[in-house]
């Protein structure tokens, strides 16, 4: 008899709480459907199941990605700030400090 089940994990984390749920889904189940089946949104009501970004072992995947046995689906939280913009702001502050004179005048 052929087993039509795939064993996967669904992971989500906030700064205060992390959770990995193990579950079995039908072979061919999409990542988005597996997240819904896992019931993880019962532990984290803020998860937007329809629009959240997903990944498998740290690599972004489309919602219709067909799961492989042993995959860990990661649900990504939206970014609070754009990392490129933060780096620009830090670089600009560094330039101000160099120009603005952290050094004392020695006359």
N, C-alpha and C positions, 0 to 999 in steps of 0.2 A: 504494500500500500504506500502511495506517495504522500508525504507530508506537505501540505500546502500552507504551512505557517512559517513565518520569519520572526526570529527573536531580535528585538531592537531595544534601544534605550532612548528616552526623551529627557533632555537636560535643559534646565533654566536656572538662572541665578540673578539675585539682586545683591546689593552690598550687604544686606542683612541675612539673607537666606539662600541656600542652594538646594536643588533637588534633582535627582536622577531617578526616573521611573523606568522599570524594565517591563516590557509587554510583548505579547505575541500578536502579530497582525497577519492577515492573509498575504501570501506571496503576490507581489504586484501592487500592493498598496502604495499610494503616493505619500511623500513626506508630510504634506499638509493634512491629509486624512489621518495619518498615524498620530500626529500631534493631537488632533481632536479625539481620537479613540483612546489615547493614553489617559485623558482626564486631568492633565496637568493644570488646566485652567481652574480646577476646583481648589488648587493650592495657591494660585496666583491669578486673581481676578483681573489684573491689569493687562494680561496677555490678549492681544487682538488676533484671534485665530485666523481671521481672513487675510490680514495684511502683514503679519510679522515676518521678518527676515529669518531664513533658516540656513543651517549649515550642517555638514557631517564631518566630524573630526577636524573642525577649524576651517573648512573650506565652504564658501557659499554655494548653495544649490538652488535650483528652481523648485517651486512648490510641487511640481509634478514629478520630481525625481523619484525613480523607482528604487525602493529600498533593497539593500542587500542584507543577508543574515549577519548580525553583529554590529550593524551601523548604530551610531549614537547621533541622534538628531539634536542639534543645539538650536535653541530659540534665542535670537539676538534682540536685545533691547534697543530702542532708538537712541542715537547719539544725542547727548545734551548739547554739545558744541562741536563744530567742525574742527578736526585735529589740525588741518592745514592753517586755519585762521588762528588757532591758539599758538602755533609755532611762529607765525608772522608777528603776532603781538609780543611774544617773548623776545624775538629778534629785535624788534623795534625798541623795546625797553632796554635791551643790552646796548644798543647804539647810543641811546640817551645817556646811559650811565658812563660810557666811554667819553662822550663829548662833554657831558655836563660837569664833570669834575668831581670825581670822588677823591682826586688828589689835592693836596694842599699846595698853595703857592709858596715857593721858597725864594723870597727876595732878600 
